[in-house]
Amino acid sequence: MSGGQPWTGRRLHLIGVGGAGMSAYALAAHALGAQVSGSDRAESAYSRRLRQRGILDASIGHDRANVPARADIEVVYSSAVPAENPERVEARERGLRELSRGQLLGEISALRRTIAVAGAHGKTTTASMIVHALRGAGCDPSYLVGGVVGSTQSNAGWGSGEWLVIEADESDRSMLALSVEIAVVTNVELDHHATFGSLTELRDTFRRFLARPACAVLWDRAEVVALRQGPTVAYDLDSGVRLSADGSRFRWKGQEVRLPVPGAHNALNAVGALEACLVAGADAERTVTALADFRGAGRRFERVGRTHAGAEVYDDYAHHPTEISATVAAARTLDPGRVVVVFQPHLYSRTATLHRQFGEALAGADVVIVLDVYPARERAEDFPGVDGRLVARATADRAGGRPVYWLPRFQDALGVLDGLLRGGDLCLVLGAGDVDGFSRTLVGDADGRGRADPGKGVP
């Protein structure tokens, strides 16, 4: 299939096309020959890239009229798009085929030999490392990942090689729709509380996911390895890892690996990526060499710039306590004067369940600002009494007197940070919502662009 376009004549309309995942599917569908349209509630960097490349002219806002007036249109929706979305209503009333984004990814994964990365944390970074290393080994993989790969400046690409690298998402069990030859599992931790009632239920989903691939590359922990029956490569990080402001160095298969992104968690991700590349048949030495210039992934400890006061600003997708702890620890390796964290909780259900754990993780910083919850697909009225104050109080209880602020609006937080940040500080902007725009606003004055409208933090 490498030389053809098997989806020629197919017409897809993607609702939520401005997101990291859906925009990647749009790019792949276009490469496969399909005609693509789409919509989202707001413009994004991803939809702008698609428009600039001539792949689609995305509609801003959701409206029944956005769905093309053709009988052969297939409507694809992201997990954040509810059944009452007007474009989904239009599709049902016209009898059009509807696909979840997981179903579409399942179809794409059936077209190539697929490496799928799963886990509560580290999926995007590990998948990006696999893409980067395979490219460095001359394999030219296709890929669909949840963030921009630093070396390609894209979240998707359709290469000439035999391998496809994707992320397997447990949040809606869409991982079970994939055709996978090599499965990588970075960890198994309960994160999506609206989907899974218990860790046992989550592990059962991972067990089903791991039942089909020819090989699995698993973090070497008993609770993870136990989920697989069949050929398995268990990986872990060498105890002699050296961490510094320049990244990390460690041994793997008798070779020294130099990784320029900070944090022990990223070194562990790199081991998993290298093992997956080795199973895929890539040359080990070339993949190790490639990782020496790995540039990271978008919103994964991504340096955004410097404030007018001289504070360094980093943006990260961390939205779970384990991820926050790892990101704060990575920031410490850069030896800043202070670590200042701005955190936007994501989902009311997660905030209600994990606010104490969030407090413990955030208390590792020197100063913490907690914003209000980004609701995504959830409604505040369904979670009475749940807001960012739960996290702020839990953090203050653990912070030992260090400053903790509850500032629900972006504008409020900007005002405080203007007087708070100083040279030598490292400011981490964390969360899975729209807080990435906040990080760029922070450095706007220093870059001479002026400040963008920071909004309210919650749409």
C-alpha positions in Angstrom: 0.0 0.0 0.0 3.0 2.2 0.4 2.8 3.7 -3.1 -1.0 4.1 -3.4 -3.9 6.2 -2.0 -6.4 3.6 -0.9 -8.9 6.2 0.4 -9.2 8.0 -2.9 -12.8 9.0 -3.4 -13.6 8.9 0.4 -15.0 12.1 2.0 -14.5 12.7 5.7 -15.8 15.5 7.9 -13.9 15.7 11.2 -15.6 17.4 14.2 -13.0 18.7 16.6 -10.3 18.9 13.8 -8.3 21.5 15.7 -7.2 19.1 18.3 -3.8 17.3 18.4 -5.3 13.9 17.6 -8.0 14.8 15.1 -5.7 17.1 13.1 -3.3 14.2 12.8 -6.0 12.0 11.4 -7.0 14.7 8.9 -3.4 14.8 7.7 -3.2 11.0 7.3 -6.6 10.8 5.6 -5.5 13.4 3.1 -2.3 11.5 2.5 -4.3 8.4 1.9 -6.4 10.2 -0.8 -9.5 11.2 1.1 -11.1 14.6 0.7 -11.3 16.2 4.2 -13.4 18.9 5.8 -13.8 19.8 9.4 -14.8 22.1 12.2 -13.9 23.1 15.7 -15.1 25.5 18.3 -12.0 27.7 18.0 -9.0 28.2 15.8 -5.8 26.3 16.9 -2.2 26.0 15.8 -3.1 22.5 14.4 -6.0 23.7 12.3 -3.9 26.6 11.0 -1.2 24.1 9.9 -3.8 22.1 8.0 -5.1 25.2 6.3 -1.6 26.4 5.4 -0.9 23.0 3.8 -4.1 23.1 1.8 -5.5 20.0 3.4 -8.7 21.6 4.6 -10.6 24.8 5.2 -11.9 24.2 8.7 -15.0 25.9 9.9 -14.8 27.8 13.2 -17.8 27.0 15.4 -20.2 24.1 15.3 -23.2 24.3 12.9 -25.3 21.9 11.0 -24.4 23.7 7.8 -20.7 22.8 8.2 -21.5 19.2 7.2 -21.0 19.1 3.4 -24.2 18.5 1.4 -23.3 15.1 0.1 -24.7 11.6 0.7 -21.3 9.9 0.9 -19.9 12.1 3.7 -18.6 10.2 6.7 -18.7 12.2 10.0 -15.8 11.6 12.5 -16.1 13.0 16.0 -13.6 13.3 18.8 -14.3 12.0 22.3 -14.9 15.6 23.5 -17.8 16.0 21.0 -21.2 15.0 22.5 -24.1 13.4 20.7 -26.1 16.6 20.8 -23.4 18.5 18.8 -25.4 20.1 15.9 -23.1 18.5 13.3 -23.6 15.0 14.8 -27.4 15.7 14.9 -27.2 16.7 11.2 -25.4 13.5 10.4 -27.9 11.3 12.1 -30.9 13.0 10.5 -29.3 12.6 7.1 -28.4 9.0 7.7 -24.7 9.6 7.3 -22.1 7.2 8.6 -20.7 8.3 11.9 -17.3 7.1 13.3 -15.6 7.8 16.5 -12.0 9.0 16.2 -11.0 5.6 17.7 -12.8 3.8 14.9 -11.0 5.9 12.3 -7.6 5.3 13.9 -8.4 1.6 13.9 -8.9 1.7 10.2 -5.6 3.6 9.7 -3.7 1.2 11.9 -4.8 -1.7 9.7 -3.0 -0.2 6.8 0.6 -0.5 8.2 2.6 -2.5 10.6 1.8 -0.6 13.7 3.7 0.3 16.9 1.2 1.6 19.5 2.2 3.3 22.7 -0.1 3.1 25.7 0.0 4.2 29.3 -1.3 6.8 31.6 1.8 8.9 31.2 4.6 9.2 28.6 2.6 8.2 25.5 3.3 11.3 23.4 7.0 11.6 24.4 7.7 7.9 23.9 5.9 7.8 20.6 7.8 10.9 19.5 11.1 9.3 20.5 10.2 6.2 18.5 9.4 8.3 15.4 12.6 10.3 15.8 14.8 7.2 16.3 13.3 5.3 13.4 13.7 8.3 11.1 17.4 8.5 12.3 17.8 4.8 11.4 16.5 5.4 7.9 13.1 3.7 8.4 10.9 6.7 7.4 7.8 5.8 9.6 4.3 7.2 9.4 3.1 8.6 12.7 0.1 10.0 14.4 0.9 11.4 17.9 -0.7 13.7 20.4 1.8 16.5 20.1 4.3 18.1 17.7 7.4 16.0 17.2 10.3 18.5 17.7 12.4 17.2 14.8 9.5 17.3 12.2 7.4 20.2 13.7 4.3 18.1 13.0 2.1 15.8 14.9 1.6 13.5 11.9 3.4 12.3 8.8 2.8 9.6 6.2 6.2 8.1 5.3 7.4 5.6 2.8 8.5 3.0 5.4 6.6 -0.1 6.6 5.9 1.1 10.2 3.2 3.4 11.6 3.7 4.8 15.2 0.5 5.8 17.1 -0.8 6.4 20.6 -3.3 3.9 22.1 -5.7 5.8 24.3 -7.4 4.1 27.2 -9.6 7.1 28.1 -12.5 5.8 26.0 -11.2 2.3 25.4 -10.5 3.2 21.8 -7.2 1.3 22.2 -9.2 -1.9 21.7 -10.1 -0.9 18.1 -6.5 -0.9 16.9 -4.5 -3.3 14.8 -1.2 -3.5 16.6 2.0 -5.5 15.9 4.2 -4.0 18.7 2.5 -2.7 21.8 4.5 -0.4 24.2 3.1 0.2 27.7 4.8 2.9 29.8 2.7 2.4 32.9 -0.8 1.6 34.1 -2.4 4.0 36.5 -6.0 5.1 37.0 -6.5 8.5 35.4 -9.9 8.5 33.6 -12.3 8.1 36.5 -15.4 8.8 34.4 -14.6 5.8 32.2 -13.2 3.3 34.8 -14.7 2.5 38.1 -11.6 0.9 39.5 -8.0 0.0 38.8 -9.1 -3.6 38.2 -11.4 -2.5 35.4 -8.6 -0.5 33.8 -6.1 -3.4 34.0 -8.7 -5.6 32.3 -8.8 -3.2 29.4 -5.0 -3.2 29.1 -5.0 -7.0 29.3 -7.4 -7.1 26.4 -5.3 -4.6 24.5 -2.1 -6.7 25.1 -3.7 -10.0 24.0 -3.3 -9.4 20.3 0.1 -7.9 19.4 2.9 -10.1 18.3 5.2 -8.5 20.8 4.9 -6.2 23.8 7.5 -3.8 25.2 6.5 -3.3 28.9 7.9 -1.2 31.7 9.4 -3.8 34.0 7.0 -3.7 36.9 5.1 -6.8 38.1 1.7 -5.2 37.8 2.4 -4.3 34.2 4.2 -7.4 33.0 1.4 -9.5 34.5 -1.1 -8.1 32.0 0.6 -9.8 29.0 0.6 -13.5 27.9 3.1 -13.9 25.0 6.4 -12.6 23.7 7.5 -9.7 25.9 10.4 -7.3 26.3 10.6 -5.8 29.8 12.5 -2.6 30.1 13.8 -0.3 32.9 16.3 2.5 33.4 19.9 1.7 34.4 20.5 2.6 38.0 23.6 4.5 36.8 21.6 7.2 35.0 23.2 10.7 35.2 20.9 13.7 35.3 21.9 17.2 34.6 20.7 20.5 33.0 21.8 19.1 29.7 19.5 16.0 29.9 20.6 12.5 30.9 23.2 9.9 30.1 22.7 6.1 30.7 23.7 2.7 29.4 21.6 0.6 27.1 22.7 -2.6 25.4 26.3 -1.7 26.1 26.0 1.7 24.5 26.0 5.1 26.1 22.8 7.0 25.4 22.8 10.8 25.5 19.4 12.4 25.8 19.1 16.2 25.6 15.7 16.5 27.3 15.7 16.6 31.1 14.3 14.3 33.7 14.6 10.6 34.8 11.1 10.0 33.4 12.3 11.0 29.9 15.3 8.7 30.2 12.9 5.8 31.1 10.7 6.8 28.1 13.8 6.6 25.9 14.7 3.1 27.0 11.1 2.0 26.1 11.4 3.7 22.7 14.8 2.1 21.9 13.5 -1.3 22.8 10.5 -0.8 20.5 12.8 0.3 17.7 15.0 -2.8 18.2 11.9 -5.1 18.0 10.9 -3.3 14.8 14.3 -4.2 13.2 16.0 -0.8 13.4 19.7 -0.7 13.9 20.4 -0.1 17.6 23.5 2.1 17.1 21.7 4.4 14.7 18.7 4.8 17.0 21.0 5.6 19.9 22.8 8.2 17.8 19.4 9.7 16.7 18.2 10.2 20.3 21.3 12.4 20.9 19.5 15.2 19.1 15.9 14.5 20.1 14.2 17.9 20.4 11.3 16.8 22.6 7.6 16.9 21.8 5.1 19.8 21.9 3.8 20.7 25.4 6.2 18.1 27.0 8.6 20.2 29.0 8.6 22.6 26.1 10.6 25.8 26.6 8.3 28.7 25.5 10.6 31.7 26.2 11.6 34.2 28.9 9.4 36.8 30.7 10.4 40.5 30.7 11.8 39.9 34.3 14.0 37.1 33.1 12.1 34.0 34.3 12.2 30.9 32.0 8.8 29.6 31.0 8.1 25.9 30.2 4.9 24.4 29.1 3.8 20.9 29.9 0.7 18.8 29.4 1.0 17.2 32.8 -2.5 16.7 34.2 -2.1 13.8 36.7 -0.2 13.9 40.0 2.5 11.4 38.8 3.2 13.6 35.8 3.4 16.8 37.9 5.9 15.2 40.3 8.0 14.1 37.4 7.9 17.5 35.7 8.8 19.4 38.8 11.7 17.0 39.4 12.9 17.5 35.8 12.7 21.3 36.4 15.0 20.9 39.5 17.7 19.4 37.3 18.0 22.8 35.6 19.0 24.3 38.9 16.6 27.3 38.9 16.4 29.8 41.7 12.7 28.9 42.3 10.2 26.6 40.6 6.9 28.4 40.1 4.0 26.3 39.0 0.8 27.4 37.3 -1.6 24.5 37.2 -5.0 24.2 35.5 -6.9 21.1 36.7 -8.5 19.1 33.8 -11.9 17.6 34.3 -14.1 17.8 37.4 -14.2 14.1 37.8 -10.4 13.9 38.0 -10.2 16.9 40.3 -12.8 15.5 42.7 -11.0 12.1 42.9 -7.3 13.2 43.0 -7.2 16.7 44.6 -5.2 15.5 47.6 -2.7 13.8 45.3 -2.5 16.9 43.2 -1.8 18.9 46.4 1.1 16.5 47.3 2.6 16.7 43.9 2.3 20.5 43.5 3.8 21.0 47.0 7.2 20.1 45.5 7.3 23.5 43.9 8.4 26.8 45.6 5.3 28.8 44.6 2.0 27.4 43.2 -0.8 29.1 41.4 -4.0 27.0 40.9 -6.4 28.0 38.1 -10.0 26.9 37.8 -10.9 23.5 36.3 -10.9 23.1 32.5 -14.2 21.2 32.0 -13.5 19.7 28.5 -16.6 17.4 28.0 -17.9 17.7 31.6 -20.4 20.2 33.1 -19.9 22.0 36.4 -23.5 21.5 37.4 -22.8 17.7 37.5 -20.1 18.2 40.1 -21.3 20.6 42.8 -18.6 21.9 45.0 -15.8 20.8 42.7 -13.4 23.5 41.5 -9.8 24.5 41.6 -10.0 25.5 45.3 -10.0 21.8 46.2 -6.5 21.5 44.7 -5.3 24.8 46.1 -6.4 23.9 49.7 -4.8 20.4 49.4 -1.6 22.1 48.1 -1.5 24.6 50.9 -1.9 21.8 53.5 1.3 20.1 52.1 3.3 23.2 51.2 4.9 23.9 54.6 4.1 27.6 54.4 5.3 28.1 50.8 3.0 30.4 48.8 -0.1 28.9 47.2 -2.5 31.0 45.3 -6.1 30.3 44.1 -6.5 32.5 41.1 -9.3 31.1 38.9 -9.0 33.5 36.0 -6.0 33.7 33.6 -6.1 37.5 34.0 -5.8 37.3 37.8 -2.8 34.9 37.5 -1.1 37.1 35.0 -1.4 40.1 37.4 0.2 38.1 40.3 3.0 36.7 38.1 3.9 40.1 36.8 5.1 41.0 40.3 6.2 37.6 41.3 8.5 36.2 38.7 12.1 37.2 38.6 15.4 36.3 36.9 16.5 32.8 37.8 13.0 31.5 38.2 11.6 28.6 36.2 7.9 28.9 35.6 6.1 25.6 34.7 2.7 26.0 33.1 0.9 22.7 33.5 -2.4 21.2 32.4 -4.3 19.5 29.5 -6.7 22.4 28.8 -6.2 25.7 27.1 -3.5 26.8 29.5 -0.8 26.5 26.7 -2.0 29.9 25.5 -1.4 31.3 28.9 2.3 30.2 28.8 2.7 32.1 25.5 1.0 35.1 26.9 3.5 35.2 29.8 6.4 35.7 27.4 4.6 38.0 25.0 6.0 41.2 26.3 9.6 39.9 26.3 9.2 38.8 22.7 7.9 42.2 21.7 4.5 40.9 20.5 2.4 42.3 23.3 0.1 40.2 25.3 -2.7 38.2 23.8 -6.1 38.1 25.4 -5.6 35.5 28.1 -9.3 34.7 28.4 -11.0 33.4 31.5 -9.4 30.0 31.8 -12.7 28.2 31.5 -14.7 28.5 28.3 
